[in-house]
Amino acid sequence: MNTFIRDYNLPIEYLDYIVPVPLHPSRQREREFNQAQLLSQEIADEFNKKVLSDVLTRRKPTKTQTELTPQERRKNVEMSFLVTKPDLIKDTNLLLIDDVLTTGATSNEAAKSLKEAGAKMVLLLTLAN
């Protein structure tokens, strides 16, 4: 991902913070790690950025998206994110990190929550699609 940022001139210098797409606490306990958090930290370390791990949370557990149709995926994640510190992201430019993008339902809903809470711009970067 760091190579991609450099090779494609992603405007990382204009981004204030990196925000990983969060897992619901029950899923986090199951997996014992958040892959988006790990990816975010690697990027932050490389480009001297701060990761805001606690600014976006999942307010409800959702079904795994893997076996759902695109329409079911959108419905599944609807209203599932909550911005816990809107003052921290107001008028900022954010890099949202997720591990996989399939239909974009999860990342779209996360970005929507960040924008509604006051973020100026939200760019998305995923490891795979």
N, C-alpha and C positions, 0 to 999 in steps of 0.2 A: 504494500500500500504506500509506503514511503517513496519507493521508486516511481510509482504511478503519479504521486503528487508532484514530484520533481519533473518527470518526463512530460507530463501534460500541463505543467505550469498552473496547477490548482492555486488559486490566490490565497494561500495559507497565511500570508502576511496581513491580510485584511480580516482574518477571523479572530475573534476574541477568545473563544473557548471551544473545547471539544466536548460533546455530550454523547455518551454511549446509550444506545437503546436499552432500557432496563428490562430485566426479567422480573416476573412477579416473585415475591419472597419464597413462595412454595416451590417454584421452579428452580430458583437459585439454590435452595437447600438440596434439591434433588441432584442438580448438576455439580454443585460445589464451586462453580465459577461462572462468570458471565463473559462469554467470548467477545462481545462488543466492548466490554470494559478493558479486557486485555489488549485488544487491537487499538483502542483509544489511547491507552498508556504508551504503547510503542510509538505512535504518531506524536504524541505530546512530548515524549523524551527527545525525539529526533528534531522537532521544530520549535522547541522551547515554548510550548503552549500548556495551558492548565486544563485538566479534565474536570468537568463538573459532574461527578457521579451521582450526586444526591439532589439535583435540580429537577429531574424528571423521574417519576415513579409509575409503576403499573398499579392502578387502583383496583383491578379485579383480575382474578386468574382467567386465562383464556384457554380454549382448546388449542392443541397443536395445529398449526396451519397446513401441515403437509398433505392431509387428505381432504381438504376442503376446496370447493370451487372458488373461483375469484370472487363471486358475489358473497358466498358464505364467509370468506376471509375478511372482506370489508366489514360485514356485520359483526363478526367475531371480535374484532379489535375496536369497534366503534366506542368512543368515550372511555377507552381503557387506560389512558394516560392522564397524569395529573402533574402540573408544574408546581413544585413545592416552594420555590424561591423566585417568584416572578420579578422581584426587585433586582435580583442578581442578573437576570438576562434581558431586562428592559433595554431596548435600543442597542442590542449587541448583534454581532454576526457570529453564527454558530456553525460548527461542523458536526453533523449528526452521523454517528458510526453504527452500522449494523453488520452482522456477519454475512447474511444472505438476503438477496432481493429476488423475489419470484414475481408476485403481482404488484408489490409496492404498498400493499394495504397497511402493514405494520408501520413502515417508515413514514408513510403519508400521514397516518393518524398521529404519530409522535411529532412530526414536523408541524402539523396543524396545531397541536397543543402548545408548542413552543411559540409559534407565531401569534396565536391568540393571547398568550401571556406577555407579549410585547417584544419578542425578538424581531429585529429588522430583517435579517436574512438567515435562512437555514439551508446549508448545502448538505447533501447526503453523499456519503462514501460507503460502499459495501465491498466486502472481500470477494464475494461470488454472486453470480446470478444464474 
